[in-house]
Amino acid sequence: MEISFPRAARPLCAAMRARSSHAIARAVWTQLGPPGVRHASSTSLHAESAGQRRVGAILFSGIVGTTACLGAWQLYRYNWKLQLVDQRHERLSRPPQPLSDVLRSNAAAAELEYSPVHCDGAFVHAEQTLVGPRSAPPGSPQVGPPGAPQPSGFDVVTPFECVGGERILVNRGWVPRDSLAAIEQPAGRVTVRGVLKGGDKPNRFASNDLAGRRCIWLDVESLAAASECAPVLVAEAVDKETFTAGFRAKSWPLAKPMESYETFHVPPSTHLIYTATWWSLTFFGTIMTYKRFR
């Protein structure tokens, strides 16, 4: 049933309805509006507890501590890599020694790696093995800028019969995948000049085909056993001028320049960049944690 009011009372009723609407709007805004304008009782219902703030502070502090530790680890790696660079440079600067004299020393294999050596003998080309695919050696004319597609090929590893009767493995150098038929095979007595090298780290996702003379990674022990050689690998090395001339003349396989053995896949400067990155995150994370949980 609709209730009607006298005409004289209608303005008063309208005013009362307006006041009621404003009161309802204020109540809704108090509950749902921005935190700064909510009623104190509403704010107290949603305030963080001391336990929540403590857990949040511990979590954020743990993240900041982790980035700080990672920065310290990269700084350690930077100094360690500098020592390796100096050590490798010192070894490569030594005059070449006869391979037989170096192998007769009592030094451990790790101490002999990158020692310049030379040896006379003959290659056994019938048992050569291709290792790869491998990108072109650093400094080659075919190598493009970082990020660009790089030419691919293989390292040619061949048994070598030394004059003294011992058989070893020799990494003769790199050949493009489209020039395998152009691999030169010198006959008779030759002199190999290079550095003693270790093998590659094992590849868990690929296996070598020793019977087919195709390897993904260089396993010196297994390859030497399959070729009836001593587990000794000599990587041929040439000077920079010979390397550049051989690349232009397409003389395959092409040994790496001696300077390339002083470089690392991850140079020391990269570790320094990582250190700066982690410690920058630590700095800003510390400020954010302090402002959020102080």
C-alpha positions as CSV (number, residue, x, y, z in Angstrom):
1,M,0.0,0.0,0.0
2,E,1.5,3.3,-1.0
3,I,1.5,6.0,1.6
4,S,1.0,9.6,0.5
5,F,2.1,12.6,2.4
6,P,0.5,16.0,2.4
7,R,2.0,18.4,-0.1
8,A,3.4,20.6,2.7
9,A,5.4,17.7,4.2
10,R,6.9,16.4,1.0
11,P,10.1,18.7,1.0
12,L,10.8,17.5,4.6
13,C,10.5,13.9,3.6
14,A,12.8,14.4,0.6
15,A,15.4,16.0,2.8
16,M,15.3,13.0,5.2
17,R,15.7,10.6,2.3
18,A,18.7,12.6,1.0
19,R,20.3,12.5,4.5
20,S,19.8,8.7,4.7
21,S,21.4,8.2,1.3
22,H,24.4,10.2,2.3
23,A,24.7,8.2,5.5
24,I,24.6,5.0,3.5
25,A,27.2,6.2,1.0
26,R,29.5,7.2,3.8
27,A,29.2,3.8,5.5
28,V,30.0,2.0,2.2
29,W,33.0,4.3,1.5
30,T,34.3,3.7,5.0
31,Q,34.3,-0.1,4.3
32,L,35.4,-0.2,0.7
33,G,37.3,3.1,0.1
34,P,41.1,3.7,0.1
35,P,43.0,2.7,3.3
36,G,43.7,6.4,4.1
37,V,40.0,7.2,4.5
38,R,38.7,4.0,6.1
39,H,37.4,4.1,9.6
40,A,39.8,3.2,12.3
41,S,37.9,0.1,13.2
42,S,38.0,-1.2,9.6
43,T,41.8,-0.6,9.5
44,S,42.4,-2.5,12.6
45,L,40.6,-5.5,11.1
46,H,43.1,-5.7,8.2
47,A,46.3,-4.6,9.8
48,E,49.4,-6.8,9.6
49,S,50.1,-8.8,12.6
50,A,53.6,-8.8,14.2
51,G,54.1,-12.4,13.1
52,Q,53.3,-11.6,9.5
53,R,55.8,-8.7,9.5
54,R,58.4,-10.9,11.1
55,V,58.0,-13.7,8.4
56,G,58.1,-11.1,5.6
57,A,61.2,-9.5,7.0
58,I,62.9,-12.9,7.3
59,L,61.9,-13.8,3.7
60,F,63.1,-10.6,2.2
61,S,66.3,-10.6,4.2
62,G,67.0,-14.1,3.0
63,I,66.6,-13.1,-0.6
64,V,69.0,-10.1,0.0
65,G,71.5,-12.4,1.7
66,T,71.4,-14.8,-1.2
67,T,72.2,-12.1,-3.8
68,A,75.0,-10.9,-1.5
69,C,76.5,-14.4,-1.4
70,L,76.2,-14.8,-5.1
71,G,78.0,-11.6,-5.7
72,A,80.8,-12.7,-3.3
73,W,81.0,-16.0,-5.2
74,Q,81.4,-14.3,-8.5
75,L,84.1,-12.1,-7.1
76,Y,86.0,-15.2,-5.9
77,R,85.6,-16.7,-9.4
78,Y,86.9,-13.5,-10.9
79,N,90.1,-13.6,-8.8
80,W,90.4,-17.4,-9.4
81,K,90.1,-16.8,-13.2
82,L,92.8,-14.1,-13.1
83,Q,95.2,-16.6,-11.5
84,L,94.4,-19.2,-14.2
85,V,95.1,-16.6,-16.9
86,D,98.4,-15.8,-15.4
87,Q,99.2,-19.5,-15.0
88,R,98.3,-20.4,-18.5
89,H,100.2,-17.4,-19.9
90,E,103.3,-18.4,-18.0
91,R,103.2,-22.0,-19.3
92,L,102.5,-21.0,-22.9
93,S,105.5,-18.6,-22.7
94,R,107.9,-21.4,-22.1
95,P,110.1,-22.6,-25.0
96,P,108.9,-25.8,-26.6
97,Q,110.3,-29.0,-25.1
98,P,110.6,-32.4,-26.7
99,L,107.5,-34.4,-25.8
100,S,109.5,-37.3,-24.5
101,D,111.3,-35.1,-22.0
102,V,108.1,-33.6,-20.7
103,L,106.4,-37.0,-20.4
104,R,109.3,-38.4,-18.4
105,S,109.0,-35.7,-15.8
106,N,107.3,-36.5,-12.5
107,A,104.8,-33.6,-12.9
108,A,101.1,-34.4,-12.7
109,A,99.0,-34.2,-15.8
110,A,97.3,-31.0,-14.7
111,E,100.6,-29.3,-14.2
112,L,101.7,-30.3,-17.7
113,E,98.6,-29.1,-19.5
114,Y,99.3,-26.2,-21.9
115,S,103.1,-26.9,-21.9
116,P,104.5,-26.3,-25.4
117,V,106.0,-29.4,-26.9
118,H,107.3,-30.8,-30.2
119,C,107.6,-34.3,-31.6
120,D,108.8,-36.1,-34.7
121,G,106.9,-39.0,-36.3
122,A,104.2,-40.0,-38.7
123,F,100.4,-39.7,-38.8
124,V,98.1,-42.7,-39.1
125,H,95.4,-41.0,-41.2
126,A,93.4,-44.2,-41.6
127,E,92.4,-43.9,-38.0
128,Q,91.5,-40.1,-37.8
129,T,88.4,-39.1,-35.8
130,L,86.2,-36.1,-36.3
131,V,85.1,-34.4,-33.1
132,G,82.2,-31.9,-33.2
133,P,80.4,-30.1,-34.4
134,R,82.7,-27.2,-33.4
135,S,82.6,-23.5,-34.2
136,A,85.4,-21.9,-36.1
137,P,88.5,-21.0,-34.0
138,P,88.5,-17.5,-32.4
139,G,90.1,-14.9,-34.7
140,S,89.3,-16.6,-37.9
141,P,88.1,-14.4,-40.8
142,Q,84.8,-16.3,-41.1
143,V,83.7,-15.6,-37.5
144,G,81.0,-12.9,-37.4
145,P,80.0,-10.5,-34.6
146,P,78.7,-12.0,-31.3
147,G,75.2,-13.3,-31.7
148,A,75.5,-13.9,-35.5
149,P,75.5,-17.4,-37.0
150,Q,79.0,-18.9,-36.8
151,P,80.5,-21.4,-39.3
152,S,80.5,-25.0,-38.0
153,G,82.9,-27.8,-38.5
154,F,85.0,-30.5,-36.8
155,D,88.3,-31.0,-35.0
156,V,90.5,-33.6,-36.7
157,V,92.1,-35.9,-34.1
158,T,94.7,-38.4,-35.6
159,P,97.0,-41.0,-34.0
160,F,100.6,-40.1,-34.3
161,E,103.5,-42.6,-34.2
162,C,106.5,-40.9,-32.5
163,V,110.0,-41.7,-33.6
164,G,110.6,-43.4,-30.3
165,G,107.8,-45.8,-31.0
166,E,105.0,-44.4,-28.8
167,R,101.6,-43.6,-30.2
168,I,99.8,-40.5,-29.1
169,L,96.8,-38.4,-30.3
170,V,97.2,-35.2,-32.1
171,N,94.4,-32.6,-32.6
172,R,95.5,-31.3,-36.0
173,G,92.9,-28.4,-36.0
174,W,89.6,-27.4,-37.4
175,V,87.9,-28.1,-40.7
176,P,84.5,-26.7,-42.0
177,R,81.8,-29.3,-42.4
178,D,81.6,-28.7,-46.1
179,S,85.4,-29.2,-46.6
180,L,85.9,-32.7,-45.1
181,A,87.0,-34.0,-48.5
182,A,89.8,-31.4,-48.6
183,I,91.6,-32.5,-45.4
184,E,95.3,-32.7,-46.1
185,Q,97.1,-35.9,-45.1
186,P,100.8,-35.4,-45.0
187,A,102.8,-38.6,-45.5
188,G,106.1,-39.6,-44.1
189,R,108.0,-38.0,-41.2
190,V,106.7,-34.7,-39.9
191,T,107.2,-32.5,-36.9
192,V,104.3,-31.7,-34.7
193,R,104.4,-28.5,-32.6
194,G,101.7,-27.7,-30.1
195,V,100.6,-27.8,-26.5
196,L,99.6,-30.7,-24.2
197,K,95.9,-30.6,-23.7
198,G,93.3,-32.5,-21.7
199,G,89.9,-33.7,-23.0
200,D,86.4,-32.2,-22.9
201,K,83.9,-32.5,-20.1
202,P,81.6,-35.5,-20.6
203,N,78.4,-34.8,-22.4
204,R,75.5,-36.5,-20.6
205,F,73.1,-36.0,-23.5
206,A,75.2,-37.5,-26.3
207,S,77.5,-40.5,-26.8
208,N,80.6,-40.9,-29.0
209,D,80.7,-43.3,-31.9
210,L,84.3,-44.6,-31.5
211,A,83.8,-47.3,-34.0
212,G,82.5,-44.9,-36.7
213,R,85.3,-42.4,-35.8
214,R,82.8,-39.6,-34.9
215,C,82.7,-38.0,-31.5
216,I,80.6,-35.3,-29.9
217,W,83.1,-34.6,-27.2
218,L,86.7,-35.4,-26.9
219,D,87.2,-38.3,-24.5
220,V,91.0,-38.8,-24.5
221,E,91.0,-42.0,-22.5
222,S,88.4,-43.8,-24.6
223,L,89.7,-42.5,-27.9
224,A,93.3,-43.5,-27.0
225,A,92.2,-47.0,-26.0
226,A,90.3,-47.4,-29.3
227,S,93.3,-46.2,-31.3
228,E,95.9,-48.2,-29.2
229,C,97.5,-44.9,-28.2
230,A,98.9,-43.5,-24.9
231,P,96.3,-41.2,-23.3
232,V,98.3,-38.1,-24.4
233,L,96.8,-35.4,-26.6
234,V,98.9,-32.7,-28.3
235,A,96.9,-29.8,-29.9
236,E,98.8,-28.3,-32.8
237,A,99.4,-24.6,-32.6
238,V,100.7,-22.0,-35.0
239,D,101.5,-18.3,-34.9
240,K,98.9,-15.7,-35.8
241,E,100.3,-15.0,-39.3
242,T,100.3,-18.7,-40.3
243,F,96.8,-19.1,-39.0
244,T,95.4,-16.2,-41.0
245,A,97.3,-17.3,-44.1
246,G,96.1,-20.9,-43.8
247,F,92.5,-19.7,-43.4
248,R,92.6,-17.6,-46.5
249,A,94.3,-20.4,-48.5
250,K,91.7,-22.9,-47.1
251,S,94.4,-25.3,-45.9
252,W,92.5,-27.8,-43.8
253,P,92.7,-28.8,-41.0
254,L,93.9,-25.5,-39.6
255,A,95.6,-25.5,-36.2
256,K,94.6,-22.8,-33.7
257,P,96.9,-19.8,-33.1
258,M,98.9,-20.1,-29.9
259,E,97.3,-16.9,-28.5
260,S,93.9,-18.6,-28.5
261,Y,94.9,-21.0,-25.8
262,E,95.3,-18.1,-23.4
263,T,91.6,-17.2,-23.6
264,F,88.7,-18.7,-21.7
265,H,85.1,-19.3,-22.8
266,V,84.0,-17.2,-19.8
267,P,86.6,-14.4,-19.4
268,P,87.3,-12.8,-16.0
269,S,85.4,-9.6,-17.0
270,T,82.2,-11.6,-17.2
271,H,82.6,-12.6,-13.5
272,L,83.1,-9.0,-12.6
273,I,79.9,-8.0,-14.4
274,Y,78.0,-10.7,-12.5
275,T,79.5,-9.5,-9.3
276,A,78.3,-5.9,-10.0
277,T,74.8,-7.2,-10.9
278,W,74.3,-9.3,-7.8
279,W,75.5,-6.6,-5.5
280,S,73.4,-4.0,-7.1
281,L,70.4,-6.2,-6.4
282,T,71.6,-6.6,-2.9
283,F,71.8,-2.8,-2.4
284,F,68.4,-2.0,-3.7
285,G,66.9,-5.1,-2.0
286,T,68.3,-3.9,1.4
287,I,66.7,-0.5,0.9
288,M,63.3,-2.0,-0.1
289,T,63.4,-4.4,2.9
290,Y,64.2,-1.6,5.3
291,K,61.4,0.7,4.1
292,R,58.9,-2.0,4.0
293,F,59.5,-3.6,7.4
294,R,61.1,-0.9,9.6
